[in-house]
Amino acid sequence: MKKPPPLELDVRPLCAQGRAPLPAILAAVAELAPGQALQLSAPFEPVPLYALLQARGLTHASREAAPGLWIVLFSPADADS
């Protein structure tokens, strides 16, 4: 069975408005289809989010794509099985 493409979420506009991005991130995680990953674009590396989403069964791979742009792919921990 083919995996669905990652759900993409860019929280940079929320952060620029001074709004907390966590509610939008958690809402996106709740919408993920089985086996689907979340690709998050953020203005900083969201280190505290790693443990929070790991507890929900997601692993992460992050990279700084440009100054002020971090791309983090949160994938289901069982995606390789």
C-alpha positions, 0 to 999 in steps of 0.5 A: 500500500502506497503511503500518503504524501506528507501533510505540510504545515508552515507555522512561520506566519503564526510565529510572525504574528506572535501566535503560538504554533503548538495548537496548529501543529497538534491539530495537524498531527490529529489529522494525519492518515495512518502512515502519513508524515507531517512536514513542518516549516518553522522559523527555528528548530522546534526542539521541545516538540521532538519529545512531545511528538515522539510520545505520540509515536512520531520520529523526526528528521530536521534540517536548516534549509535557510536562515530562519527556515527549519524543515522537520519531517515527523514520521510514524515510528513504525513507518519502516516496518 
